[in-house]
Protein backbone atom coordinates (compact mmCIF):
# COMPACT_ATOMS: atom_id res chain seq x y z
CA UNK A 1 0.00 0.00 0.00
CA UNK A 2 1.11 3.54 -0.70
CA UNK A 3 0.22 6.51 1.51
CA UNK A 4 0.11 10.11 0.30
CA UNK A 5 -0.71 13.28 2.21
CA UNK A 6 -2.96 16.07 0.89
CA UNK A 7 -3.62 19.54 2.33
CA UNK A 8 -7.27 20.46 2.88
CA UNK A 9 -8.34 24.04 3.70
CA UNK A 10 -11.67 23.35 5.47
CA UNK A 11 -12.93 20.50 7.64
CA UNK A 12 -15.84 18.25 6.71
CA UNK A 13 -15.20 17.98 2.98
CA UNK A 14 -14.31 14.27 3.25
CA UNK A 15 -14.42 11.65 6.02
CA UNK A 16 -12.17 8.80 7.08
CA UNK A 17 -13.05 5.69 5.07
CA UNK A 18 -14.31 7.60 2.03
CA UNK A 19 -13.17 6.35 -1.36
CA UNK A 20 -11.97 9.34 -3.40
CA UNK A 21 -11.01 9.99 -7.02
CA UNK A 22 -7.70 11.67 -7.74
CA UNK A 23 -6.76 13.87 -10.69
CA UNK A 24 -3.18 14.51 -11.80
CA UNK A 25 -1.61 17.84 -12.74
CA UNK A 26 1.71 18.38 -14.47
CA UNK A 27 4.34 20.99 -13.64
CA UNK A 28 7.63 21.46 -15.53
CA UNK A 29 9.51 19.10 -13.21
CA UNK A 30 6.86 17.47 -10.97
CA UNK A 31 3.36 16.08 -10.73
CA UNK A 32 0.72 17.15 -8.22
CA UNK A 33 -2.54 15.46 -7.29
CA UNK A 34 -5.97 16.74 -6.29
CA UNK A 35 -8.77 14.93 -4.48
CA UNK A 36 -11.79 15.62 -6.70
CA UNK A 37 -13.70 17.88 -6.76
CA UNK A 38 -10.89 20.19 -5.56
CA UNK A 39 -11.13 19.06 -1.94
CA UNK A 40 -7.41 18.80 -1.15
CA UNK A 41 -4.07 19.01 -2.95
CA UNK A 42 -0.80 17.11 -2.62
CA UNK A 43 2.65 18.59 -2.56
CA UNK A 44 4.84 18.32 -5.65
CA UNK A 45 5.76 14.73 -6.50
CA UNK A 46 8.90 13.94 -8.58
CA UNK A 47 8.46 12.17 -11.91
CA UNK A 48 10.08 9.03 -10.46
CA UNK A 49 7.36 8.76 -7.80
CA UNK A 50 4.33 9.28 -10.06
CA UNK A 51 1.04 7.95 -8.70
CA UNK A 52 -0.45 5.13 -10.78
CA UNK A 53 -3.81 4.73 -9.03
CA UNK A 54 -6.58 7.27 -9.50
CA UNK A 55 -8.73 6.02 -6.62
CA UNK A 56 -7.84 5.79 -2.93
CA UNK A 57 -9.29 5.46 0.56
CA UNK A 58 -8.99 8.17 3.21
CA UNK A 59 -7.18 6.76 6.25
CA UNK A 60 -6.77 9.79 8.51
CA UNK A 61 -7.65 13.47 8.73
CA UNK A 62 -5.48 15.51 11.08
CA UNK A 63 -5.61 19.16 12.08
CA UNK A 64 -2.58 21.18 13.10
CA UNK A 65 -1.61 24.86 13.16
CA UNK A 66 -1.11 24.87 9.37
CA UNK A 67 -4.49 23.35 8.45
CA UNK A 68 -6.03 19.98 7.76
CA UNK A 69 -4.04 17.07 6.36
CA UNK A 70 -5.67 14.08 4.71
CA UNK A 71 -3.77 10.79 4.36
CA UNK A 72 -4.97 8.65 1.46
CA UNK A 73 -4.07 4.98 0.94
CA UNK A 74 -3.62 3.66 -2.60
CA UNK A 75 -3.48 0.07 -3.78
CA UNK A 76 0.07 0.24 -5.17
CA UNK A 77 3.61 -0.14 -3.92
CA UNK A 78 5.61 2.79 -2.59
CA UNK A 79 8.21 3.82 -5.24
CA UNK A 80 11.84 3.51 -4.22
C-alpha positions as CSV (number, residue, x, y, z in Angstrom):
1,X,0.0,0.0,0.0
2,X,1.1,3.5,-0.7
3,X,0.2,6.5,1.5
4,X,0.1,10.1,0.3
5,X,-0.7,13.3,2.2
6,X,-3.0,16.1,0.9
7,X,-3.6,19.5,2.3
8,X,-7.3,20.5,2.9
9,X,-8.3,24.0,3.7
10,X,-11.7,23.4,5.5
11,X,-12.9,20.5,7.6
12,X,-15.8,18.3,6.7
13,X,-15.2,18.0,3.0
14,X,-14.3,14.3,3.2
15,X,-14.4,11.7,6.0
16,X,-12.2,8.8,7.1
17,X,-13.0,5.7,5.1
18,X,-14.3,7.6,2.0
19,X,-13.2,6.4,-1.4
20,X,-12.0,9.3,-3.4
21,X,-11.0,10.0,-7.0
22,X,-7.7,11.7,-7.7
23,X,-6.8,13.9,-10.7
24,X,-3.2,14.5,-11.8
25,X,-1.6,17.8,-12.7
26,X,1.7,18.4,-14.5
27,X,4.3,21.0,-13.6
28,X,7.6,21.5,-15.5
29,X,9.5,19.1,-13.2
30,X,6.9,17.5,-11.0
31,X,3.4,16.1,-10.7
32,X,0.7,17.2,-8.2
33,X,-2.5,15.5,-7.3
34,X,-6.0,16.7,-6.3
35,X,-8.8,14.9,-4.5
36,X,-11.8,15.6,-6.7
37,X,-13.7,17.9,-6.8
38,X,-10.9,20.2,-5.6
39,X,-11.1,19.1,-1.9
40,X,-7.4,18.8,-1.1
41,X,-4.1,19.0,-2.9
42,X,-0.8,17.1,-2.6
43,X,2.6,18.6,-2.6
44,X,4.8,18.3,-5.7
45,X,5.8,14.7,-6.5
46,X,8.9,13.9,-8.6
47,X,8.5,12.2,-11.9
48,X,10.1,9.0,-10.5
49,X,7.4,8.8,-7.8
50,X,4.3,9.3,-10.1
51,X,1.0,7.9,-8.7
52,X,-0.4,5.1,-10.8
53,X,-3.8,4.7,-9.0
54,X,-6.6,7.3,-9.5
55,X,-8.7,6.0,-6.6
56,X,-7.8,5.8,-2.9
57,X,-9.3,5.5,0.6
58,X,-9.0,8.2,3.2
59,X,-7.2,6.8,6.2
60,X,-6.8,9.8,8.5
61,X,-7.6,13.5,8.7
62,X,-5.5,15.5,11.1
63,X,-5.6,19.2,12.1
64,X,-2.6,21.2,13.1
65,X,-1.6,24.9,13.2
66,X,-1.1,24.9,9.4
67,X,-4.5,23.4,8.4
68,X,-6.0,20.0,7.8
69,X,-4.0,17.1,6.4
70,X,-5.7,14.1,4.7
71,X,-3.8,10.8,4.4
72,X,-5.0,8.6,1.5
73,X,-4.1,5.0,0.9
74,X,-3.6,3.7,-2.6
75,X,-3.5,0.1,-3.8
76,X,0.1,0.2,-5.2
77,X,3.6,-0.1,-3.9
78,X,5.6,2.8,-2.6
79,X,8.2,3.8,-5.2
80,X,11.8,3.5,-4.2
